[in-house]
Amino acid sequence: MIIDTQKLQKRVLQNKRAHGFNTTDVKFELLLLYGEVNELFQGWQKDDKENIDEELADVAIFLLGIAEMLKSDLGDDIIKKMKINEKRIYKDGNKYLKRS
């Protein structure tokens, strides 16, 4: 499935507005994101697949919302960062040096 992250970002923010949730305080959203990552970790520790899937979605939703609040294109940002990562050389799981 191809996902249009720009549409998702707008939809996430629209839903937050419709429910009266925060749409301006990025710092607060980052704290909430931290909480969702913690819930994901707890689900993973319990090997609770259903909860893991739900928390993964929550983490993604918060990231999309934050990206929209910051006027970033998360999909484009991910592609750019993947290209950077693909050019890096790793040794024993650690960044070794950057290919040009």
C-alpha positions in Angstrom: 0.0 0.0 0.0 1.3 3.4 -0.9 0.7 6.0 1.7 0.3 9.8 1.0 1.9 11.2 4.2 0.9 14.7 3.4 -2.7 13.7 3.4 -2.3 11.7 6.5 -0.6 14.6 8.3 -3.5 16.9 7.4 -6.0 14.3 8.5 -4.3 13.8 11.8 -4.3 17.5 12.6 -7.9 17.8 11.4 -8.9 15.0 13.8 -7.1 16.6 16.6 -8.9 19.9 16.0 -12.3 18.1 15.7 -11.7 16.6 19.1 -10.3 19.7 20.8 -6.8 18.3 21.2 -3.6 20.3 21.1 -2.5 21.5 17.7 0.0 24.2 18.5 2.2 23.1 21.4 4.9 21.0 19.9 6.7 20.5 23.2 3.6 19.0 24.7 3.1 16.7 21.6 6.7 15.5 22.0 6.0 14.6 25.6 2.9 12.7 24.5 4.9 10.9 21.8 7.4 9.8 24.5 4.4 8.3 26.4 3.3 6.4 23.3 6.8 5.1 22.7 6.8 3.9 26.3 3.4 2.1 25.8 4.9 0.5 22.7 7.9 -0.7 24.7 5.6 -2.1 27.4 3.5 -4.0 24.8 6.7 -5.4 23.3 7.9 -6.5 26.7 4.6 -8.4 27.2 4.8 -9.8 23.6 1.3 -8.5 23.1 1.1 -8.3 19.2 -2.3 -6.5 19.2 -1.1 -3.9 21.6 2.2 -3.5 19.7 0.4 -2.8 16.5 -1.9 -0.3 18.1 1.0 1.5 19.8 3.0 1.5 16.6 0.1 3.3 14.9 -0.2 5.8 17.8 3.5 6.6 17.5 3.1 7.1 13.8 0.0 9.3 14.3 1.9 11.5 16.7 4.8 11.8 14.4 2.5 12.8 11.5 0.8 15.4 13.6 4.0 16.9 14.9 5.3 17.0 11.3 2.2 18.9 10.2 2.4 21.3 13.1 6.0 22.0 12.1 5.1 22.3 8.4 7.4 19.4 7.5 6.7 16.8 4.9 7.5 13.6 6.9 7.4 11.4 3.9 9.9 13.5 2.0 12.0 13.8 5.1 12.1 10.0 5.6 13.1 9.5 1.9 15.9 12.1 2.3 17.2 10.5 5.5 17.0 7.0 4.1 19.3 8.2 1.2 21.8 9.5 3.7 21.7 6.3 5.7 22.1 4.1 2.6 25.4 5.9 1.9 26.8 5.4 5.3 29.2 2.6 6.0 28.7 0.7 9.3 31.2 -1.5 11.1 29.9 -3.8 13.9 26.6 -1.8 13.9 28.3 1.5 14.5 28.7 4.4 12.0 32.1 3.9 10.5 32.4 6.7 7.9 30.3 8.4 5.2 30.6 7.5 1.5 30.6 10.4 -0.8 
